[in-house]
Amino acid sequence: MKLKPYLAVTFILPGLLAASGCTWVDAKPGASRVTLVKPEHVSQCKPLGTTVSQVKDKVGGIHRSEDKVAEELLTLAKNSAVDLGGDTLVAESGPVDGAQKFTIYKCQ
């Protein structure tokens, strides 16, 4: 059976559009205490390492919301900071193709 074009538009496209706005990343316990700051605010902090967060920026060829992608990248970075015992992040780049690099610090 061949899928009729109007069925694809009626059922598949709305599903893809709905999925493109979903948040798929859960924060670990303690991630809400990790803060994102500018580089000048970590001069007295101990660097612990770096992390590169990566999420899907497209679903089915449709670009996801830039805000949602950025939110998920930050959540992943905060999760990594928790794993390393960090409490502060500095973004080393902006989001590019669903990926972003962060440096993790212990400041408190």
C-alpha positions, 0 to 999 in steps of 0.5 A, a space after each residue: 500500500 502506498 502512502 498518499 501525500 495528504 496522509 503524510 502531511 496530515 499525520 507525519 509532519 505534525 508529529 515531526 514538528 511536535 517532536 522538534 520542540 520537545 526536550 529530551 534531556 533530564 537534569 541529574 540531581 545537583 545540576 540545578 546548582 551549577 551556574 553558567 558564567 562568563 570567563 572573567 568570573 572564574 579567575 579564582 576557580 579551579 578548572 576541572 576539565 571540559 565537556 562537549 555537549 551534543 544533541 539533535 538539532 534536526 528531527 526528520 530534516 526539520 530544525 529544532 528550536 534553537 532555544 530548546 537545543 541550547 537548553 539541552 546542551 546546557 543541561 548536559 553540560 551541567 550533568 557533566 559538571 555534577 559528575 566531575 564535582 564542579 559547580 560552574 560552567 563557562 561556554 567556550 563556544 556557541 551552539 553549532 550543529 547541535 554541539 557546544 563546548 564548556 569548561 567545568 570549574 569548582 568555585 565554591 
